[in-house]
Structures are given as structure tokens and as C-alpha cells.
Amino acid sequence: MPRWHLHRRLYDWVLHWANTPYGGPALFVMSFAESSFFPIPPDVLLAPLVLGNRRKWLAYALTCSVASVLGGVLGYAIGATVWGLIDQLVFGLHLPGLNEANFLKAQAWYEEWNFWVVFVCGFTPLPYKVCTISAGLFFGWKAMPFAVFLLASAVSRSARFFLVAGLMGLVGPTVKPLIDRYFNLLCVAFVLLLIGGFAAIRYLM
């Protein structure tokens, strides 16, 4: 319970910025930070900001997208630099799942699906920060080129935040309860349909 109370206070703290003159800058900072270490997704602040000024939904979506991608670059840099200094220490702890064999499996996964790994993390509720840091980690193994990471991040994060802001701006308060309840499910369903479509095209070809 104490952890839940802390998380709830952090959630409320993020939300309160929508009622201040600093909502736009706060959205930028939180979107940037969430891509590498901050636990609360920027959608929490993006939605009420757009509802408060629906004519600015494009500006808010762009702010959120650009900041998130820039934060992702920081996460990528962390993975590409810091991990090389601590990898043997981490492996020496013998933590479940954290061993060189599993990292080689993950490397192969990134080599085959690198764009889609980042896209899924960036668009769905999966933790994008984990993906940005691990993508940087596998850069050293040539499994996650920076250009591919940047493209996948830009496409996925923009798609997510423009979807949220667009729905808030165009439909307004009536759609908010539905988004709160079904947004994660809709994101996952969209990605499954998208991947299924590409798989079907590949099979037919």
C-alpha cells in the first residue's frame, strides 16, 4: 500500500500542472523524462491540457512527441554507454533472467525485429524507457542502429500522442471516459492488426 500511495501522489502531482500556466513546459519536461526514467506516461497530462484548450491540440501533440523522442535519444545514449561499464557487475549478481545467454537471445530478436520492437514499445502501454535503454545497449552489438531507432521512435510516439490529442481536441470531453477505459486495449489491438497485416503480405509474397 505505501508504494501505491506514493505512485498516486506522483500521478496527482503530474495532473495538477494542467491547471497552471506552466502546463506546456511541464508537458515537454515530463515527456522527455518519461522516455528514460520517469514512471508516469505523458498522456496523463496531455489529455487534460487539450481538454482545457482544444484549439491547441496540434501544438500539444507536437510538443509531447518531440520531447519524448529526444528523451528516447537520452535513454539510447544511457544504454550505449553506461551498460558497458556495469555489465559484468550485473551478470555477477546472478539475478533471474539477467545473464549473457538471455542477452544473446534478445540481441537476435532486435536484429530481426528492431524497428517493430521500438514501434510496439513506443505506441502501446509497454514501458518505452526500457526499450530506449535496451536499444542503446544493443547498438554496441550492431543489432539496433540509431537511425532505425530514431525513425521507429518518431513514428510510434507521434502516432500515439497525435491520436490522444486529436481525439481530445476533435471530440472533446465526451470521449475521455472511453479513452481512459479502452485506450491501452485499442493500442494493443492496433499493433496486432498492423503486424498481422505485414505478416499476411509477407506470406502472400
Beta strands, then each sheet from edge to edge (+ up, - down):
end
